[in-house]
Amino acid sequence: MPAYFFQKAVKMTSEEFDFEFKSMKDMYKKFEGDPIKRLRELGEEEAKNNPMQLLQSAGRTKRLMPGRLYMFNYRNPISKQSADYYDMFPVVLVLNVYEKKDYFQGLNFHYLPPLYRAELMDQLFPYMMNPGVTGDELATSIRGKLAPRVNYEFMKKRRNLMSFKPMWKRYNMQRVVGQYLYVPPKAWDFIMMMPLARFRKAGINRIYRDSLTDRRKRNQ
């Protein structure tokens, strides 16, 4: 990608970026080919050949950034008594952060069966943005995130994204145990598919059944 475009992309606001390039995919196709394909190739290569390095760019943090994927320990939610069930170790694509109100919202992929997680990510990956990054750096760069315009209202209006509804969850920051673990983009597919969920008060079959029922209702 030409150097002049680096400077232009970095200086853009999210609105300007969205106006000129609807997604990271549009941007890179114009200059370098399909980044989504390359990102997934890098993840697959590393998961196969060097799985210990897949999370090399991961790191613990106290701060959440919208559009990024995190893992965390959530053992004692406020709704513990009233909820039908809850996940103690969520893997969440964070979309909204309200620090003053002590909560955040996002997509916990554990609530959908793996096949449907993959289908939804196929639809979400094209909305990733990575301004100012080229080549294999897009797999590890902290700039890698979901575009700001991808939020609840955005997904609700798109039939191909309706699977997000059973996954949409709200988490109280004060109930998170320890720090968050940031997951780099190249590890998204791998982490989402790992059996990391620890549900309480219900088995995984019931949770999947409820989520798929809700998904079908939303798609009618």
N, C-alpha and C positions, 0 to 999 in steps of 0.2 A: 504494500500500500504506500503511495507517495507520502513523503514527509509532510507536505502541506496539509494533507488530509488528517494526519495525526493531530496537528495543531487545531484544526477546525473542529474535529470531533470532541476533543478534550474540552474545548471552550463552550461547546453547545450546552444549553439547558436541556432538560429532559423533553420539554415541549418542542424545542427546535429540532432535536434529534428525531423525535417521533414524526415531525412534519416531513423531514427530508428522507428519513429511512424508517419504514414502518417497523423494522426489527433489525437485530444484529445480523440476521440471515441476509436481509436485503443489502445491508452495508457491505458485507464481505463478499457476497456474490458479485457485486459490482467491481470489486478490486482484487479478490484473491480466491474465489471459489466458495464452496459451501462449508462454513465453519462448524455447523452442527454435526455433519458427517465426520469431520476431522476430530472434533471434541470427543465423540463417542468412540472413534477408532483409538484415540489415545487412552481412554478409560479401559477399553477392552484389552488392549495390548498390555497395559500395566497390571490389570487384574489377573491376566493369564501368566505373564512372565515375571512380574515382580509385585505381588499383591501387598507386600509390606510397605511399598513406596506409594501406594495409591493415595494414602492420606498424608503424604509428606508435607503438603501445604496446609493441612488442617491445623487448627490452633484453638486453644481455650481463650474465651473472651467473656467479659462482663457486659459488653455492649452488643445489641442486636442492630442489624442493618436490613431494611426492607429489600426483598428480592434475593436474599441469600438463604442457603439451607443450613440448618442447625440441628444438633442432637442435644438433648438435655434430660435431666432427671426430674421427674414431676410426680413425686410419691404421695403428696397430700393436697389434692385440689380442694378448693372451697366447696365444690359441689360433690364432694366425696360421698356424702350420705344420700343425697337425692339423685345422683346420676345413676343411670342403668349400668354403666360401666365406664372405665377410663383407662388410658394408657400411661404407664409409669415411665416409659422411655420413648417419648415421641421423637420422630424425625420430621421436622416441620420446615416447609418453605415459607418463610416469614414474609407477609405482605403489608401488614400495618403494625406500627409500633407507637404506643401512647405512653411515653415514659412518665408524664405527670400523673396519669391515671393508673400507672402500675400494671398495664396489661398489653398484650400483643395478640395479633390474629394471624392465622396462616393455614396452610394445608398440611395435615398430618397424614402421610401416605399409608400409614399402618391400617387405616380404616377401610381400604380397598384391597381386594385380592391382587396379587402381583400382575396378572394380565391387564387389569384395568389401570393399574398404576402406570404401566408401560405405555398404554394407549394415551393416557392423559399427558404424560411427559412428551410424547411425540407431538402433541398439539402445543405444549408450552415452550419447548426448546426454541422454536423459531422466534419467540419474543425475548430471548436473552439478548442483552446488549453488553458490549465489551469495548467501548470507545478507547482508542489509543493503544490497542494491543494487537499484535499480529502473530501469525504462525502458531507454533505449539504453546506459546505463552497463554493463549486463551484458555488453556486447560487448568492453569494454576493461578492466574491473576486474580487479585482481590477485586478488580473491576468487574469480574464476571457476575452478573446478577440478572434477575428478571426485570424487564422494563417497568418503570413506575406506573405506567397506565394499566398494567394488568392487576386489577383489584377485583373485589367482590362484584361490583356492578358491571365491570367489563366482562367477566366470565359468565355472569348470569344471562347476558344478552347473546351469548354464542352457544349454539347447540352442541358444537364439537367439544366444548369445555364443561358441559353440564355435569360431568362426573365429579367435579370438584365439591359439590354440595355436601355429601356425607363426610368429606374430609375437612370442611371448614370448621376450625376450632378457635376458641379464645382461651388464653392462658394468663394467669396472674403471675407477675414477675416475682412477687414475694413468696410464692410457693415453689419456685424453682430451687432445687438443691444444688449448690455449687455453681460452677460456671457453665456457659454454653460451649459446645464444640462446633466450630465453624467447619463446614464440609466444602472443599473446593469443587468447582464445576465438573472436573473430570471424574469425580467419585460419586456424582449424584445417582446415576443409574445403579451402580454397585451397591451403595448404601441403602437405597430405596428398596432393593430386592432382598436384602438380608433379613433373616428372621429375628429382628431386634425387639419387636413389640412385646410388652409385658402388660397384658390387660388384666384388670381386676373386676370381679363381680359378674363376669360372663366369659364364655369360651369364644375362641376365634370364629367358629362356625356361625354362632349367632350374630356376631358383629358383622361378618361378611354378608350374611343373609339380610340383616337390617339395612346395611349400606346399599346393597344392590336393589332392594325394594325401594329405597328412597331415590336411588339413581333412576330407576324406571319411571317413578312418579314425575320426576323433574323433567324427563325427556318426552313426556306425553304431550 
